[in-house]
Amino acid sequence: MFASTPLIDKHKNLGAKLAPFGGWLMPIQYSGIIEEHNWTRANAGLFDICHMGEFAIDADLSKSNLGDLLTVNLKSMPEGSCRYGFMLNEQGGIIDDLVVYRISDFRWMVVVNAATTNTDEAHMRKYLNSAAHFENISTSLGKLDLQGPESGNVLKRLVNEDPKLKYYTFGYFDLLGEKIIISRTGYTGELGYELYMPNKKIPQLWERILTDKLVKPIGLGARDTLRLEIGYSLYGQDIDKSTTPLEAGLEYFIDWEKEFIGKAALKKEKQEGLPKRMICFASGSRRSPRHNYHIVHKGEDIGNVTSGSFSPSLGIGIGMGYVSREVKVGELVDLVEGSVTINAKVVNKPFYKNGSIKCERVKNAYTG
Amino acid sequence: MLIPDNLFYTKDHEWAKIEGDNAKLGITDFAQSSLGDITFIDLPKTGANLKQSDLYATVESVKAASDVYAPLSGEVLKINDELVNHPELVNKSPYESGWFSIIKIADAAEKNKLMTPAQYKDYVEGLSK
C-alpha cells in the first residue's frame, strides 16, 4: 500500500502518469517530461511535494543536543533562515539530507525525504535529550514547490505583495485564511519557492496557483532531470548511509567548527583519503548513461553511475557516480553496460549554468 | 491507443507493415506512450541481418533505455535517418514518420507468429487491467 497525497484526484483528472516514489503514489509526468522540464526553465512549474516529511522541534540550544544531530551550525542561523545539511551516523554515512528552518530562538522545522521520514524520526527520538520536544508533523502539513524564472512574479500575484525573500530565507504569508511559511528554496536551479500549507487546504492552493497562466503542473520525472542538470544529489540514489558528504563532494555543507555525530569519522576519512569520490560527466551525444552503468577510465572499471539521464536543456546525456580514484575535469571516461559504450568527459557541476536560482530581480513584464 | 488495422504486432509492442517482399518496422503507440519522451534510437545499419525475436534496436527515453526486438527476420535495406536528430517523431507519429527500418523479408511464413490488430488490441487491453 502506498501513502496518498491530498492531490491524488487532481493528478488523475490532469491525466498524470502515477508511480510509487518513496512509499507514495506520486505523479511522474503530465504532458511529458521534456515539455515540463522546459516549461519550468522558461516560466514556472508547480510540484506536489506532499510526500516529503516535516518535523517541528522545540529546542533551546543551550540545553538541547539537537545541534549534535545535524551538520548544520544551528547557532549561527538567524531567525527566518534555512540551511541545507545532513544527519550522519557515527561512521559519517548519510542518514538523510535535509533543510533546517529557524522559526524562532527555540523553534525549528526540519524538512526530510519521504522514504527516510520514519528512520529519521526514530534516529532523532533516540538521540535527542529531554530538553527537546520533537513532533512529526508530516501527516498534517503539505508542501508545494513553485519553481522557475517567473515564480517570483507568480508568487507576488498570489500573496498580493512582493515576497522579498532572499535565497535560503523564509517568511509568513496570509493565504486561503492561513498564515503559511514560504521559503526561497528548491531543487531545480531556478528561482523558486516552497510553500507549506495544512494538507486540508493543499487542493485549494494547488488550484489557485494553477489559475496563473505561467504555471503548469510538473511531475517527479522533470523534477529529476531538473535537479540532475544542476548536480543536486538524490537521497537513496546518489547518497545514502554507505556514502559520506566528503565522498559525495558536499564538504561545503559541513561545518568543522562545531560538533556533530559522524564528525570523527569524517575527520579520519579526510586525513586518510577518500575510498571513493563523486564525479560528474557529460556524453558527447544524445545517448545517456543510466543508473549502475560502469565507469571505465583508461580501460579500468573504477565505479558506477548513480544518476544518469538525457538532459533536456543541453540535448546530451549527463550523469554522476562514484569512482575509486581521482579523475580530473576534462579527462575522458567510458560509461559501459553490456554492448553499450558511451564516451563521456568529466565536467564540473552544474551541468546547466543558466538557472535563475540567485536572480534577485522580479520582472514586471507580465500583468495578466 | 492507436492500432492501425494494416499492421502485424508483437507482444513486445513492435509492429511490421508488409509491403510486397519488404517490411517496414517500428514500435507501437502503446510502446511510445509507455516510454515517454524518446531521446535516442540505436538502429542496426543498412545491410545488417535481423533475426525474428532477437534484440534489434535500443530506444532511450528520458527515464530509461529499452530493448526492441525484430518482428521479422531479414536484411536491413533502409533506416529512418530522420530519427537521429528527431527521435521525438516516434512519440508524435509511431506508425508513420516514426518508422525505424525497412527490411527484405527472409521468411514470409514468420508473419504467422505475429499478432493481428484484433489480437494485439485484446493483448493491450489485457495488460492495462
Boltz contact constraints between the chains, C-beta under 6 A:
constraints:
  - contact:
      token1: [A, 32]
      token2: [B, 37]
      max_distance: 6.0
  - contact:
      token1: [A, 33]
      token2: [B, 36]
      max_distance: 6.0
  - contact:
      token1: [A, 33]
      token2: [B, 37]
      max_distance: 6.0
  - contact:
      token1: [A, 33]
      token2: [B, 62]
      max_distance: 6.0
  - contact:
      token1: [A, 34]
      token2: [B, 37]
      max_distance: 6.0
  - contact:
      token1: [A, 286]
      token2: [B, 39]
      max_distance: 6.0
  - contact:
      token1: [A, 286]
      token2: [B, 40]
      max_distance: 6.0
  - contact:
      token1: [A, 287]
      token2: [B, 40]
      max_distance: 6.0
  - contact:
      token1: [A, 288]
      token2: [B, 60]
      max_distance: 6.0
  - contact:
      token1: [A, 290]
      token2: [B, 65]
      max_distance: 6.0
  - contact:
      token1: [A, 310]
      token2: [B, 39]
      max_distance: 6.0
  - contact:
      token1: [A, 310]
      token2: [B, 62]
      max_distance: 6.0
